[in-house]
Each structure stands twice: as C-alpha cells, then as structure tokens.
C-alpha cells in the first residue's frame, strides 16, 4: 500500500492564523514510547529566519519557499538536539515517496483539496526516556484554506551509518 494523505479541515471549517491548527493535529496524533516525551515544533526556516514559515513539499521533504533549503525531515537535520543524521523507516503507515533524483513528478507534490501546494509545517519528535530520538511525525496545514493532513505518521528514526 502506498503513501496516502487524508485531508481534514480545522474546527468550524475556518482557517486559524499561523500554525495553531497544524500543532493541534500533531498534539492529537503524536505517539511517544511510554516512558519518553514528545516535542512539537512549528517549522521555520533556519536560513530565512522565524518569519519564513511556508514550505513546498515534495518527495518526502519540506523546502522553504524563500530559499529552497530543505528542513531535513528525511536526513536528520530537522532538529539540532538529535545530534546525528538519520534515515526514516515506516512505522505502520507508509512513508511519502523519497527523492530519487532531480525533478519532481506531479504525484510527488502534495496539494490540499483546493489545489494549493504551499504549507505551514509542524514536526513532532518522539524521544525515549534515555533521550534518544525514536520517531518523527510531520503535519501540513494549507494557509489559504486551513486544510490539514498528517504527512509523515510516526516514522521510526534510525541512525544513518556512513
């Protein structure tokens, strides 16, 4: 079974300003190991600064609209506290298609039900009690119409070896 996205709308069908809806979606769906913790963060570009919060999404990665630098969802640079590069493995739900080279197919670029392709992004990181990162979830919110989806659903984080 391939990766699919199920879109929902924020309570009342009205988009909320900022990343509030996408943070609530992750808070409601994030899963941590029983003795661990979950950190949920609204994504902002490290290069452009905290005011750049819109991303295009393709091949399992989120790219800043301002500078096109990826967040680091698939390679481990999404959160500096992780301290190591990683790779993702599916945990029940399939992963989005990964990049296999330059260029994108139309099916690689998610769009909200209204056809928009720029999103606010939130990341949930699930840590074990020993502080080791165990899982990641990524949610998308369309800033135009408030549509929400869970893009990466509790993928296992595995340290990447050279």
PyMOL commands that set and color helices and strands:
alter all, ss='L'
color gray80, all
select helices_A, chain A and resi 11-13+20-29+80-82+106-108
alter helices_A, ss='H'
color red, helices_A
select strands_A, chain A and resi 8-9+37-42+55-58+61-64+86-89+118-127+133-142+147-159
alter strands_A, ss='S'
color yellow, strands_A
deselect
rebuild
show_as cartoon
